[in-house]
Amino acid sequence: MSIRLRMGTPTEIKRTLARVANMALNGEIDTKTANTIILACNAILGAIRTDEQQKKIDELEVLLSGIK
């Protein structure tokens, strides 16, 4: 069984998590597979969060350098 899951944005990851949880509860996928997907989603969300924080830091540094 092949499942296509989108995990490019936080919104897509939230949808994927809900879909995987429902599939596990309905017995459509085993819990080990569901857990693996959930761990991957959490890792991707962490990376996205880090990227967004770095962008904000870079923007603040530009603003601060303009004040000096």
N, C-alpha and C positions, 0 to 999 in steps of 0.2 A: 504494500500500500504506500503510495507516494502522496505526501502532503506538501502543498506549497504555502509557505508562510512568509509574509513580508515583515522585515525588521529594519527598515531604513530610517524611520523616524520614531520618536517617542510615542506618537499616536498609533502607528502601526504595531509597535511592540506591545502596547496596552491591549490592542485588539487580539494580537497573537496570544498573549497570556490568557485572556478570557477564553479564546477558542480552545487552547490546549487544556485549560482547566475543565471546560465542558466535555471535551473529548475523553479526558481521563475519567471523569465522573460517569460518563455514559459507557465506559468500557471500550471505546473506539481505539484507544492507544493504551499501552501499558504504562504504569506509573514511572518506571525507569526511564522510558523515552520522554515522558512528560517532564520529569525532573531535569533531564539533560537539556531540553529546550528552554525550560525556565532559567536554568543557570546561564545559558548562552544569552538569553534576553537580559538578565541582570548585568552581565559583563558588558553587553553592548550599551545598555542605558548608562552604565558608569563611564564608559568611554565618551559617549555623547555629552554627558554632564561635564566631564573634564574639558572637552573641547569648547563648550559654551562658556565655562568659567575662564578659560584662557583668553577667549575673544574679549570678554568683559575686562579682564586685566589689561590686555593690550590697548583697548580703547581708553581706559583710565590713565595708562601711562602716556598716551598721546595727549590727552587733555592736560595732565600735569606738566608735561614738557612745554606746552604752550603757555602755561602760567609763569614759568620761571623766567 
